[in-house]
Amino acid sequence: PGFVLAYLNASQNCVHLLSVPAVLTVPFAEEETSLARCYAAAGPARCREALAQVLALPEGTRYLAFSPDVLERIASRYRPVRVGFTGALTEEELARHGRSRAVQGISAGDAHEFLCQLQADEAFSPVRTAAARAAVWDAFLRQDLDLLPATLPDALRASSSALLTDLTALDYDALERTLEFLANNSAAVAAQALPGQWNAASGTYTVTDASRAAMQTFFNVSPTEAQASSFSEP
């Protein structure tokens, strides 16, 4: 599985994404394990609980999980994402998996396959794979933000039986209003990978001061003139 935290911040007119390495060490059953193993053993709700302990997620954080085929079905409503991986991967790393530095169109299915290849490649640091995942989602939201209010909530509702989520009907309505507000106000989109300490010998990725600083950036953005709070925000 791949993990991304998403914060739709209407008050500051921005969308923030934080890609979390699947090997991040989290508490589980009075021990510690990777986020991916936590997901395999107990599902997304338990992952949300574990992440809340290590990253101080606020109460009310929702979870949404879907399989690759459901992702492809939802994303089929949109054009392929034009994404450049130069900020995430080197030219040699891209060539290793048949990609180049050029901005390229990539479908949801191809993106999933590529990210799985990176995640399985032991030569890659987990943060590099997480950065590539962040680049894909960043590009998707930047390119399709105007289309999302009218289509994404309905696509999720239509696939509700195939989703693992605690989103309610009211949440889907709130998502629709928030996306419309952000799209109408040309919201800024920012994405990054969660920094941390990677120990290749033990295969562990742990939270550091840099991780906590990234979380502060994720949640507490100083409003600018272009991202001013609005009384009409959802």
Beta strands, then each sheet from edge to edge (+ up, - down):
strand 1: 3-9
strand 2: 14-20
strand 3: 25-28
strand 4: 31-34
strand 5: 64-65
strand 6: 81-83
strand 7: 104-106
strand 8: 164-165
strand 9: 188-193
strand 10: 197-199
strand 11: 204-206
sheet 1: 1+ 2- 9-
sheet 2: 3+ 4-
sheet 3: 5+ 8-
sheet 4: 6+ 7-
sheet 5: 10+ 11-
end
